[in-house]
Amino acid sequence: HETISSLQGLNGLRHGDYEQYRRYATRRLRRVRKGANFTYGRGRQFVQRELTAEDVEASAPLLMVPLLNSERAWAYAMQLKQEITRGEGNAAVSNHLLRRLTKAVQWSAAFEELCKVRADDATRLEANAYASWMAANLDLERGEWAGALEKYTTAHRICEDMGTVGSVELQDLFTQRAEEIRQSIRFCNYNLTGGSSSSTDAPPTLTGSGGDLLQAQLDAVLVDARKKQAQTLEELTWRSHTIAVRDETLRLAIVSARELDGDLESTAADDRSDNQYSKVLNACEDALKIVNSNISSLATMTGGTKLEAQREDLRLLSGYLSHIKLTRMFERSKRLVLELRESWKIHTLTFSANKSSAAAAKSPARPEDIVHLYGSLTQILQDMLALPGVEEDDDLADALQAKLASVRAHRCYFLAETYSTNAKSSEALVLYDHAAQIAAQASDLLETCEDVQDELAEITLLQGAVSGAKSRAQAQAFLSSKSKEAPASEPPPSSGLQQRLAAYDAGKVGDSFKLAEVPPGFRPIQCKPLLFDVAHNYLDFPDFDEKAGVVQEKKGGGLFGWFRGNS
């Protein structure tokens, strides 16, 4: 894959020029044949020669012949594919494309067969992945989704595992290749399932004897690669310590543990699985067993400075491996704690009256379970502080002390929550005060450390939660004291909120809270006085018109005035 990637990148495929790459493959193929004296002849002297394993054994460059033939046929097919995409193709072009892909599959299969005879295990696996990928391309073009999916899965599995060993450049190359194949797998899954999203996210696993054989080959290649890395691992650096690794078995175990830990570190925090954590912990445990065995074998020996140096190196190796192990244990337990904390938060914010809701029906996390997990985190941090080499590293020790204070503050808070849920408000108030004090100390310690922004944010949230919980506990204590003073035979509230302002009860009647009476009840009010309004009809008021000088106008008699009585 490294050879193909280099050839493609330098000869046109960087900008999608398949014709240029095809012409280059033809020229390179001619040079290889001529250099190895494997020509066919011209004219009447033309003789078709079949490439065999003996020919490759006699001249190793001949192994490039089937590979270049396959690349040339594939590039020609991709050139025809571009023409069809641009609308310049027809049925003849489509048939030509299939014939070129078929030729590429034949040459890639021949290349794989030759690699089985002449190449090492890693190259044989790469040839298997290449041939599977080429055959899958042909099935994909034909619309045979099941066959393409199976072959793409084989290629993806090999590239994904090969991306964990070797140099950084090779790891990036195989990882990129695996991601490209994953897209083709999702496309095949989409066509097989009719667009169902449940089966298009992850590639399927190989089953049966073929999958077991492939896994065995992959394991053998990974073991060989780890052995090569172990040969170069003569010493490692942890914090400010340079530690020599003398035992080859221990080197191999450390390489395996570091590789698994690196895979876990490169995975997003939300995507890390328990299986990944278990693999890292088991690998660290295996390496620690070898370290302890070597320490035991050196315990009975007497010697000088070299023996003491070996003991010191083994002691620091024990601290290094234990630090990796405990760090991953802390992360895994912290994830579980965060899940339970979120569940408890949702439970405390859920209305107790909403019994039929899904959140209320689901069993919530108990604060005592969270307390137990924080106790485990406390023990892990204490064990990390006691590791060899930690006491000499002030920065690491200060960070662990700050995290320990943060964990203790959270544990004290949830212990107070446990007492609060059991209606022990006085004990809860004391623990809330203690949690606030520890949280303040933890905040001061975290501010002096680096790379602890998440813990500092958690402490800030905890301080606000403690303040609110204290107020809640004080209110509960006050209400409980008043409820003890109230008579036991007090009837349930039946009046509205305005009529029971001095009563310390919720006003709950049945399944509802009574805030007001509907319709409102009758209440006495003052009547409007009507005395002067009645007497007004019987009063004679004096006439003030003459004193005011008001002159009344006389109306004329008119024609019929005598008839109406006007003079």
URPEJO-V638790 format. One record per residue. N is the residue number from 1. RES is the residue in one small letter. OMEGA is omega in radians with two decimals (* if undefined). Layout:
n: {N	N}
res: {RES	RES}
omega: {OMEGA	OMEGA}
This chain:
n: {1	2	3	4	5	6	7	8	9	10	11	12	13	14	15	16	17	18	19	20	21	22	23	24	25	26	27	28	29	30	31	32	33	34	35	36	37	38	39	40	41	42	43	44	45	46	47	48	49	50	51	52	53	54	55	56	57	58	59	60	61	62	63	64	65	66	67	68	69	70	71	72	73	74	75	76	77	78	79	80	81	82	83	84	85	86	87	88	89	90	91	92	93	94	95	96	97	98	99	100	101	102	103	104	105	106	107	108	109	110	111	112	113	114	115	116	117	118	119	120	121	122	123	124	125	126	127	128	129	130	131	132	133	134	135	136	137	138	139	140	141	142	143	144	145	146	147	148	149	150	151	152	153	154	155	156	157	158	159	160	161	162	163	164	165	166	167	168	169	170	171	172	173	174	175	176	177	178	179	180	181	182	183	184	185	186	187	188	189	190	191	192	193	194	195	196	197	198	199	200	201	202	203	204	205	206	207	208	209	210	211	212	213	214	215	216	217	218	219	220	221	222	223	224	225	226	227	228	229	230	231	232	233	234	235	236	237	238	239	240	241	242	243	244	245	246	247	248	249	250	251	252	253	254	255	256	257	258	259	260	261	262	263	264	265	266	267	268	269	270	271	272	273	274	275	276	277	278	279	280	281	282	283	284	285	286	287	288	289	290	291	292	293	294	295	296	297	298	299	300	301	302	303	304	305	306	307	308	309	310	311	312	313	314	315	316	317	318	319	320	321	322	323	324	325	326	327	328	329	330	331	332	333	334	335	336	337	338	339	340	341	342	343	344	345	346	347	348	349	350	351	352	353	354	355	356	357	358	359	360	361	362	363	364	365	366	367	368	369	370	371	372	373	374	375	376	377	378	379	380	381	382	383	384	385	386	387	388	389	390	391	392	393	394	395	396	397	398	399	400	401	402	403	404	405	406	407	408	409	410	411	412	413	414	415	416	417	418	419	420	421	422	423	424	425	426	427	428	429	430	431	432	433	434	435	436	437	438	439	440	441	442	443	444	445	446	447	448	449	450	451	452	453	454	455	456	457	458	459	460	461	462	463	464	465	466	467	468	469	470	471	472	473	474	475	476	477	478	479	480	481	482	483	484	485	486	487	488	489	490	491	492	493	494	495	496	497	498	499	500	501	502	503	504	505	506	507	508	509	510	511	512	513	514	515	516	517	518	519	520	521	522	523	524	525	526	527	528	529	530	531	532	533	534	535	536	537	538	539	540	541	542	543	544	545	546	547	548	549	550	551	552	553	554	555	556	557	558	559	560	561	562	563	564	565	566	567}
res: {h	e	t	i	s	s	l	q	g	l	n	g	l	r	h	g	d	y	e	q	y	r	r	y	a	t	r	r	l	r	r	v	r	k	g	a	n	f	t	y	g	r	g	r	q	f	v	q	r	e	l	t	a	e	d	v	e	a	s	a	p	l	l	m	v	p	l	l	n	s	e	r	a	w	a	y	a	m	q	l	k	q	e	i	t	r	g	e	g	n	a	a	v	s	n	h	l	l	r	r	l	t	k	a	v	q	w	s	a	a	f	e	e	l	c	k	v	r	a	d	d	a	t	r	l	e	a	n	a	y	a	s	w	m	a	a	n	l	d	l	e	r	g	e	w	a	g	a	l	e	k	y	t	t	a	h	r	i	c	e	d	m	g	t	v	g	s	v	e	l	q	d	l	f	t	q	r	a	e	e	i	r	q	s	i	r	f	c	n	y	n	l	t	g	g	s	s	s	s	t	d	a	p	p	t	l	t	g	s	g	g	d	l	l	q	a	q	l	d	a	v	l	v	d	a	r	k	k	q	a	q	t	l	e	e	l	t	w	r	s	h	t	i	a	v	r	d	e	t	l	r	l	a	i	v	s	a	r	e	l	d	g	d	l	e	s	t	a	a	d	d	r	s	d	n	q	y	s	k	v	l	n	a	c	e	d	a	l	k	i	v	n	s	n	i	s	s	l	a	t	m	t	g	g	t	k	l	e	a	q	r	e	d	l	r	l	l	s	g	y	l	s	h	i	k	l	t	r	m	f	e	r	s	k	r	l	v	l	e	l	r	e	s	w	k	i	h	t	l	t	f	s	a	n	k	s	s	a	a	a	a	k	s	p	a	r	p	e	d	i	v	h	l	y	g	s	l	t	q	i	l	q	d	m	l	a	l	p	g	v	e	e	d	d	d	l	a	d	a	l	q	a	k	l	a	s	v	r	a	h	r	c	y	f	l	a	e	t	y	s	t	n	a	k	s	s	e	a	l	v	l	y	d	h	a	a	q	i	a	a	q	a	s	d	l	l	e	t	c	e	d	v	q	d	e	l	a	e	i	t	l	l	q	g	a	v	s	g	a	k	s	r	a	q	a	q	a	f	l	s	s	k	s	k	e	a	p	a	s	e	p	p	p	s	s	g	l	q	q	r	l	a	a	y	d	a	g	k	v	g	d	s	f	k	l	a	e	v	p	p	g	f	r	p	i	q	c	k	p	l	l	f	d	v	a	h	n	y	l	d	f	p	d	f	d	e	k	a	g	v	v	q	e	k	k	g	g	g	l	f	g	w	f	r	g	n	s}
omega: {3.11	3.12	-3.13	-3.14	3.12	3.14	-3.11	-3.11	-3.08	-3.00	2.91	-3.06	3.08	3.09	2.98	3.13	-3.10	3.13	3.11	3.14	3.13	3.13	3.08	3.14	3.10	3.13	-3.14	3.12	3.12	-3.14	3.14	3.14	-3.12	3.13	3.14	-3.12	3.14	-3.13	-3.11	-3.05	-3.10	3.07	-3.11	3.14	3.14	3.11	3.11	-3.12	3.13	-3.13	-3.13	3.13	3.11	3.09	3.13	3.11	3.12	-3.13	-3.07	3.13	3.13	3.08	3.11	-3.06	3.12	3.13	3.14	3.07	3.12	3.12	3.14	3.14	3.13	3.14	3.10	3.12	3.13	3.06	3.08	3.10	3.10	3.11	3.11	-3.14	3.13	3.14	-3.11	-3.07	3.08	-3.11	3.13	3.11	3.11	3.11	3.09	3.10	3.14	3.13	3.11	3.10	3.09	3.10	3.11	3.11	-3.14	-3.14	3.11	3.07	3.08	3.10	3.12	3.14	3.10	3.11	3.11	-3.10	-2.95	-2.99	3.09	-3.05	-3.11	3.13	3.10	3.10	3.11	3.10	3.08	3.12	-3.13	-3.14	3.12	3.13	-3.14	3.10	3.11	3.09	3.12	3.10	3.13	3.14	3.12	-3.11	3.09	-2.95	-3.10	3.11	3.11	-3.14	-3.13	-3.10	3.08	-3.14	3.10	3.14	-3.13	-3.11	3.13	-3.11	-3.13	3.13	3.10	3.10	3.12	-3.11	3.11	-3.13	-3.12	3.14	3.12	3.12	3.11	-3.13	-3.12	3.10	3.09	3.12	3.13	3.13	3.08	3.14	3.12	3.11	3.09	3.11	3.12	3.11	3.10	3.10	3.13	-3.13	3.14	-3.05	3.13	3.09	3.10	-3.07	-3.06	-3.04	-3.11	-3.07	-3.05	3.12	3.12	3.12	3.12	3.13	3.11	-3.08	3.12	3.11	3.12	3.12	3.11	3.13	3.10	3.09	3.11	3.13	3.14	3.13	3.14	3.12	3.12	3.13	3.11	3.10	3.11	3.08	-3.14	3.13	3.13	-3.11	3.11	3.09	3.10	-3.11	3.09	-3.05	-3.14	-3.07	2.99	-2.97	3.08	3.11	-3.02	-3.09	-3.11	3.09	3.10	3.09	-3.13	3.12	3.14	3.11	3.12	-3.14	-3.14	3.12	3.12	3.11	3.08	3.08	3.12	-3.12	-3.13	3.11	3.10	-3.05	-3.12	-3.08	-3.12	-3.09	3.08	3.12	3.09	3.10	-3.13	3.12	3.13	-3.12	3.13	3.12	3.09	3.13	3.10	3.12	3.12	3.09	3.11	3.12	-3.14	3.09	3.11	3.10	3.13	3.14	3.12	-3.07	-3.09	-3.11	3.06	-3.10	-3.07	-3.02	-3.13	3.11	3.10	3.10	3.08	3.11	3.14	3.10	3.12	3.11	3.11	3.06	3.07	3.09	3.14	-3.12	3.11	3.11	3.09	-3.11	-3.10	3.11	3.12	3.05	3.12	3.14	-3.11	3.11	3.13	3.09	3.12	3.11	-3.13	3.09	-3.14	3.10	3.13	3.11	3.12	3.13	3.11	-3.14	-3.12	3.14	-3.12	3.12	3.13	3.14	-3.08	-3.05	-3.04	-3.10	-3.12	3.14	3.14	-3.13	-3.14	-3.11	-3.09	3.04	3.12	-3.14	3.13	3.06	3.11	3.09	3.14	3.13	3.08	3.01	3.08	3.10	3.10	3.14	3.13	3.13	3.08	3.07	3.11	3.10	-3.12	-3.10	3.07	3.13	-3.12	-3.09	3.14	-3.13	-3.05	-3.11	3.14	3.14	3.13	3.12	3.12	3.10	3.12	3.10	3.11	3.10	3.11	3.13	3.13	3.11	3.11	3.14	3.13	3.14	-3.12	2.99	3.05	3.08	3.11	3.11	-3.13	3.11	3.11	3.08	3.05	-2.99	-3.10	3.09	3.14	3.14	3.11	-3.13	3.07	3.10	3.13	3.10	3.11	3.12	-3.14	3.12	3.10	3.09	3.13	3.12	3.11	-3.14	-3.11	-3.14	3.13	-3.08	3.12	3.09	3.10	-3.09	-3.14	3.13	3.13	3.09	3.12	3.13	3.11	3.09	-3.14	3.13	3.07	3.12	3.12	3.13	3.11	-3.13	3.10	3.11	3.13	3.13	3.09	3.10	3.11	3.12	3.12	-3.14	3.13	3.10	3.12	3.13	3.08	3.13	-3.10	3.11	-3.08	-3.08	-3.13	-3.11	3.12	-3.10	3.14	-3.13	-3.11	-3.08	-3.09	-3.13	-3.10	3.11	-3.12	-3.12	-3.11	3.06	-3.06	-3.12	-3.10	3.09	-3.10	-3.13	-3.10	3.12	-3.09	3.13	-3.14	3.12	3.12	-0.08	-3.13	3.12	3.12	3.08	-3.10	3.09	3.11	3.12	3.11	-3.13	-3.10	-3.02	-3.07	3.09	3.13	-3.10	-3.10	-3.10	-3.07	-3.13	3.06	-3.11	3.13	3.13	-3.10	-3.09	-3.12	3.13	-3.14	3.13	3.13	-3.12	3.12	-3.12	3.09	3.11	-3.14	-3.14	-3.13	-3.10	-3.11	3.14	3.12	-3.11	-3.14	3.09	3.14	3.14	*}
